[in-house]
Amino acid sequence: MLQLVTDWDDESIETDFDLIRSMVAAAGRPMSFSLSQTAANPDRFRKALGFLEEANAEGHRLRAQVAARGIGILLGLDLTLNPFVSNAAYQEIAHLPLAERARRMQDPETRRRILEIGIVKNPALIGGQFLDRIEIMFELGDEPDYEPDISQTLARRSAAAGVDPTELIYDILVKDGGRGMIYQPFTNYVNGSLDGAYDQLAHEFAIPGLSDGGAHVGTICDGSFPTTLMQHWVRDRDGQRLSLEFVVARQARATAEAVGFLDRGLLAPGYKADLNVIDFDGLRLHKPEVHHDLPAGGRRLLQRADGYLHTVVSGAETYRSGEATGALPGRLVRGGRPGPA
């Protein structure tokens, strides 16, 4: 399967789709492209969806991969980025273990010196150019809210409290021994809602994707997108929702079909026995946690969820109530798979 990422600039969007048509026709393979809504041009994604409809009407196997929530980054003292990461006073203590660093940051003189310099943007770091965009920063609580009320931005909270926003950011980061986190969505969260994400998720030729679980692991934690689809979009959201049947069909069958795996994604005789048994009412995401379990002590963000009672792969139970059973029936799959006779 081919996958393409582009900014969908107004000046090049038609050229991009001409290229996509040519690539799909020449390769004879399905293709997907990443799509989200930007604040700078909130209606541009609709034009991309229009081209998507045209391409499929012409017989091309083309899908948009869309996100279940805002696409952005997490900021924290134990993460790759925080608003003070390039602050000279902070860098003096940046090498210390997390608990010691948080303790030092509560010292009045250290606090004064760091706040005196303030937030320092660093375009050399991925995401470092956005470290001062407090108007799209939110505190990430123990039960993460990925469609927070716009009144809860750190810019508005600090204004309401009559404090400098940099001080509020500082206080959040040193919480819980330095484990406080800030959520900064860049796309999809436009005008304080995920309405644009709804229009993408509900589109005929879109599939839920982009749930990155293996890159930028000290900055993002998007492997929980599938849980957000059920917990937020089906059960909890104020506003337009998606049906449970629709979400399961898109997450299971439609994504399998998109890459040519026609032997899975349905509960029917002859199909691969992969399934989850879920306590729908008990489904709940926890705040991401930092684990230093990569080679050389490298960090990564993990996020646990309640409500997954049983996970079955090829008929073998691999997880029970969120805990691994030790069964490892998964195998590498090369190429497409036909459906059962």
Buried (B, 14 or more C-beta within 10 A) or exposed (E): EBEBEBEBEEEEBEEBBEEBBEBBEEEEEBBBBBBBBBBEBBEBBEBBBEBBEEBBEEEBBBBBBBBBBBBBBBBBBBBBBBBBBBBEBBBEBBEBEBEEBBBBBEEEEBBEBBBEBBBBBBEEBEBBEBBBBBEBBBBBEEEBBBBBEBEBBBBBBBEEEEEEBBBBBBBBBBBEBBBBBBBBBBBBBBEEBBBBBBBBBBBEBBBBBBBBBEEBBBBBBBBBBBBBBBBBBBEBBEEEBBEBEBBBBBBBBBBBBBBBBBBBBBEEEEBBEBBBEBEEEEBBBBBBBBEEEEEEEEBBBBBBBBBBBBBBBEEEBBBBEEEEEEBEEEEEEEEBBEBEE
